[in-house]
Amino acid sequence: MDAKREAATEIVRRLRAEGFQAYLVGGCVRDLVMGREPKDYDISTDATPEQVVKLYPESLTVGAQFGVVIVPRAEGNVEVATFRSDGRYADGRHPSEVRYAKTPQEDVRRRDFTINGLLLDPLENQVLDYVGGQGDIRARRIRAIGNPLDRFQEDRLRMLRAVRFAARFRFSLDAAVLEAIRKLAPLIHDVSAERLRDEILKILTEGQARRGFELLDETGLLKEVLPEVKALQGVPQPPEFHPEGDVWVHTLLMLEGLRAPTPALALAVLLHDVGKPPTWSVRERIRFDNHVEVGAEMAQAICARLRLSTRETERVVELVRHHLRFKDFPRMRRSTQLRFLRMEGFEEHLELHRLDCLASHGDLKNYELARQILAQTPREVIKPAPLLDGNDLIAQGYTPGPLFKEILQAVEDAQLEGKLHTREDALRVVAERFPLSRPQANE
């Protein structure tokens, strides 16, 4: 038994010793039944939050008003929730009142999907299934507990969760669940941007991104949460560069190729061609003039809408903005190549380009060239110590101003090209190319 499970089992054992009912519940039981390693463990009990805190004074009580406390453990925090039978949900997320229940049967019937409604007695290693969850796991089906319309109106995010679970486990959506989501999809706008973001990122990074976005489209959720991605459908591309089909098909193929991506890379794959629909035109051939810059601006707006952090937003936007630069990589000056290679997160730029090629023309020559140069060039050559700085220029009689940037970049270009190696060489080149008699921009 792993350490996390043992820690949770010890809490169950103590609750039982104090006369309470207690079971492992939810996703951890689902994962164990499916032969997967749970990330964390949750407990369901008839002990109230106050009674749990009395046994574990170190508990965190942030969710106690909803019957939930967190018992900290070195192996990982354990969520302990009191059996409850929720009342009406007024805000589409939280119950208006929390009514404690007496039995585990009552508690699981308020949960979202049958596969998440399983209980496990860890002392007897016995699964308790009051909702048919084990049968749905065997049938590879996402089915709601009770009426799916009720479950989704209680918490609208459950519609996205249904899609995520179906994609992650390669399950189907039960017909009633699919029908309910199609009917209620516009209600997803009641969910906060932060909760939407977290589910979308999980769909993108849990290993089945293509399937997830096909299901988002099938359920009608895609046009509600990411209309800019829905707009990719039916946008034709030049067949000589994109034999695979339209922009949507191309994007799906790239999503299919993702392997344990960072959230920034996954989002950039999804959004890298988002600027194509508004820039599509036909002049002798299909064109997408300026789609990279348009796409970068759209990606920025989408990330802002999803409340991504500033840093994550910058990474996504930079990936979108630079995704076509590899096209010119063999013809770049050496200095330009090296500056590109040293960009923050260049490995993500490289992977985005690889996926882009494999999902279209299949030509990886530029990808392999960039990888080769990156592997063969020492870091101190890619980003050498500067030969000069502003103080050196001032000492030579130059006045600080915009010209400094031009001079220092010219010196670094020559250094990256292998034409300069010493400070003395750099000063000589500056004197030749930027004589002090030349008018300076701030004069």
N, C-alpha and C positions, 0 to 999 in steps of 0.2 A: 504493500500500500504506500502511495507517495505521501510526502510530508504534508502537503496541503490537505489531502483527504483525511489523513490521520488527525490533523488539528481540528477539522470540522467534526469528525467522528467523536473526538473527545468532548466537544461542546454538546453534541447530542447525548452522549453518555451521561454527562453531568445534569443536563436538563431532565433526562429520564429519572436519574437518581433522586431528583427533587420532586418527583411526582408529576412532571409535565409530559405531554406528548411532544415528540420532536422527530423530524425526518429531514433528510436531504431532499431538495426540491428543484425543479426547473431545469435550466440548461445543463447543469452538471450531470443530472440523472440522464437526460437525453443523450449527452455525449458518452456517458458510460455504457448505456444500452447499445449505442452505435459503434462501440469499440474505439472511441476517441478519447484523448486526454483533455479533461476539463481545464479551463483557464483558472476558474475559481469555483468556490462552493457556497451555496446558499442553504439556509435552514428555515424550515417552517415549523412553528410550534404554537401551542395554546398558551404559553407564557406571555404575559403582557410585556410591553417595553420596560415598564418599571420593575417587573420581576426579573427580567434579563439583566438590567443594569444593577440590580441588587446582587446578583451572582457574579457579574463582571463589571465592577465599578469603573474600569478603564474604557468602557464602551463609548462610542461616538453616537450622539443622539440627534444628528442632523435631520433624519427622517422619522423621528419618533412619532410625530403627529399623524403619520401614515402607517404606524405600527411597525416601523423598521428601525433597528439599531445595528451598528457595526461593531463587532467584537474584534479588536486588533490582535493579530497573531504574527509572530516573526515569519511564519511560512506564507502568510498572506491573509488579508482581512477577510472575515467571514460575516456575511450579511444574515442577520437573524430577524425573521418577520413573523409577526403574530398572525395566526389564522384569522382571516377576515372575509366578510361578505360585503362588498362595496355597494354603496347606495348609488344615487344618480350622479352622473358626471356632467357638471355644468359647464366646464371650460374645455371639453374635448381632450383632457389629459388627466386631471386629478378627480377623484370622487368627491362629491360635495360633503359627504360624511363617511367616516370609517366605522363600520360595525364589526366588532370582533366576533368570530365564529367559534364554535365548540369542536368542530370535527375537521379533519383534513379534506374530506369529501367536499364540504362547503367551500373551503379555501381554494381548491384547484379549479372549481367551476367558475371562478371569477377571472381566471387567467386567459391568455390570448389564444394559443394554439395547443392542440392536443399533445404535440410532441414536447411541449414545454410544461405540460400538466402532470408529469410523472413524479412520484415520490419514491424514495429509497430508504428503507430501514437499514442503516449501515451496520448495525449490530448483528442483524440476521442476514444481511446481504439480500434482502427481499424487495422487489419492486412492487409498489402499489399503483395500480392503474385504474382510475375511476372514470376516465374519459376516452379510452380507446387509443391512447397515444402509441402503444407498442404496435398495434395493428397498422396505424398510419406510418410508422417508421418502416415496417415491413413493406407496405404498399408504396413507400416513397412519395408521400402526399402531405401537403400542408393544409390542415383542416382546422377551422375555428372551433373553439369550445362553445357550444350553443349556437345562437344565431349570429352569423358573421356581421350582419348589419348593426346589431347591437354592439358587438365587440369593437368595430371600427368607429362607431360614433362615440363610444366611450373614450377612446384614444386614437385619433386619426393617424398617428405615426405607425400604428399597427399595420396599415396598408403597405407602407414601405418595408416594414419588418417581414411581412409575408413574402414579398418579392425577394428580400435578402436571404431569408432562410431557404426558399425554393432554389435560388441560384447557388448558394453556398453548398447545399447538400445534394444538388442536382435532383431535387424533388419536383413534382408537379403541383400546381395550385388546384385544390378542390374546386369543382365547378361552382359551388355556392360562394366560395371565397372570391373567385375570379369575377363572378357576376356582381357581388357586393362592392368590390373595389371599383369596377367600371362605373357603377352607379354613384359612388360617393367620392370619386377621385378629386373633384373640385374642392372638397373639404380639406384637402391636404394643405391648403393655404392658411388654415387656422393653426398649423404647427409652427413653432418658432424656427427661425433660420438656423440656429445652432443645432437643433435636433435634426432638422433636414440634412444639414451638412454632415453630421456624424454618420447618419445612415447611408448617405450617398458615398462617402469615403469608404465605409465598410463594404458596400457593394463593389466598389472599384478595387479594393485591395485584398479581399478574402479568397481570391483565386478563380472566380467565375464571373469576371466583369462583363464579358460579352453576353452570357446568359442573363445576367442581371438587367442589362439595358434592353435586351429583347423583351424581357418580362415587363419592365417599366413601360415600354411602348405598347405591349399587348394589353396591359391593364388600363391604359389611358393616363397613367401617372406622369409619363415623360413630358407630355406637352404642358402639364401643370407645373412641374418642378424645374424643368430645363427646356423651355420652348426653343432656345437657340440650338440645342442639339436635335430636337425634333425637326427643325428646319433643314437639317442636312439631308433628309430623305428626299430622293428624287432629283437631287442636284447633279446633273451629268458632268463627267470629267473627260478630258482628252484621252481617248482609248490608247494612244501610243505611250502615254505615261501611266495610265491607270486602267489596265485591262480588266481589273476586278469589278468595276462598276461605279456606282455613284458615291458621293462623299460619305453617306451613311454606311454603306457596305465596307468602304475603306476603313472607317473608324471602328466598326465592329471587328474587323480582322485584326486591327492593332490592339484592341481591348483583349481579344482572344490570346494574343501573344504575351501579355503581361505576366511576369513571374516575380512574385513577392515585391511589387513596386513600392516606392515611397508614395505617400499621398500626393505630393507635388507632381511626380512623374505621371501617376495615374490620371490626375486631373488634366495635365498637359496633353496626354494622349487623347483624352476625350475632347478637349477644346482646341487642339492644334489647328484644325481647319474650320473653326467656327466662323471665320471671316469669309469663307467662300460663298455661302448663299447670298449675302448682300452685295458681293462684288462680281457676281457671275455675269458674263456677257459673251456674245459671239461676234468676233470680227476676224473673218477668215478661218479662225478656229476658236474653240472655247477658251475664254480667258478669265482670270481672277485677279485683275489688277489691284495691287496694294492689299491683297487679302491678309498678308502677314501682319501689317500694322493695324488694320481694322480688327483682325482677330485678337491681337494683343490687347487692344482697348476693350473689346467685348469680354475677353477673359478677365480683365481687371474688374469690370463691372459685375460679372458673375461671381467672382471671388468675394467682392464686397457684399453682394447680396447674401452670400452664404456665410458671412461673418468669418472668413478665414483670417488668420493672423496676418499682420503686415509682412512678416518674413516669408510665410508660405505663399502669400499672394505674389510677392516679388519673384519667387522661384518659378511659379507657374507662368507668370507673364513673360519672364525671360526665356523660358523654354519655348513658349509659343512664338515669341518674337524672333528667335534665332534658329528655328527649326529648318529653314531653307538654306542656311549659310553653308552647309556641307556641299551643296551643289557646286559652289565655287572653290571648294577647299584646295584642289590640286593646283589652281591658278593663283592662289593667294601668295603674296610675298611671304618669305620666311617669318618676318616679324609679325605679320598679321596672323599667320598660322599659330605661332607660339602664344600670342595674346589670346586667341580663341581657346587653345588647349588649357590655358591656366584660369579660365573663367570658373567662378565658384560653381560647384556641382557639375563639372564638365561630363562626368560619367553618366549623368542623367541626360544631358544633351546627346551624348553618343548613343545611349540606348533608345531614346526617342527617334533618332535618325534610323537606327537599325530596324525598329519596328515599322517605321514609315516606308522604308524600302521593301521589306518583306511583304508588306500589305499592298504593294503596287507593282513596280517593275522588277523587283527582286535583285537589283544590281547593288552589291555591297562594296564596290571598289573604293569609294571615298571613305566609307566606314572603316575598311581595313587599313587604308592609308593613314587615317587619323590615329587609329589604334597603334599602328606600327611606329609612327613618329612619337607618340606619347610614351610607348614602352621603351624606345631607344634613346630618348632625350632625358638627361638628368634634370632633376627639379631645379638645380641652380642654373641651368642653361635656359629652361623655360621661364624662370623668374629670377634673373640675376640680380645681385646687389647693385644699386644705382652707382654709376661712375661719378655723377654730379648731382648736386641738389641746388636749391635756391640760394643758399649762402655762398656757394661757389660762384654763382653768376653775379651776385652782388659784389663779391670780392674782385671780380673782373671789371666792374664798373657798370653793369647793367642795372636798370631801374626796375623794381618789381612791378609786374603787370601781366596782362594777357600773353605777352610774348614769351614769358617764362615757360608756359605750358608747351608752346610750339617748340621751343629750344630743347626742353627736357625730353619731349617725345621724339624729336629728331635724333637725339643722342641715344635714347633707348632703342629706336629702330636700328640704328647702325650697330649697336651692341648685339641685338638679337640676330642681326644678319651676319655677325662674326667679323665685322669690319673695325670694331673698336674693342680694345682690351684693357686700356689703362686710363687713369684720370688725365694724364698729360695728353694722350691722343684725343680724348674727348674735348679738352680745352682748346686744342689746336683746331679741331673741326668746327667748334662753335665760333671761334674767331674768324675762320674763313667763310662760314655760311651766314653768320649773323654779325657782320662788322658793326662796331659801336657807332659808326656814322649813319647806320640805317635808322630812319625815323621809327620811334617806338610808339606803340598804340596808345599809351596813356599821356603822351606829350601833347 
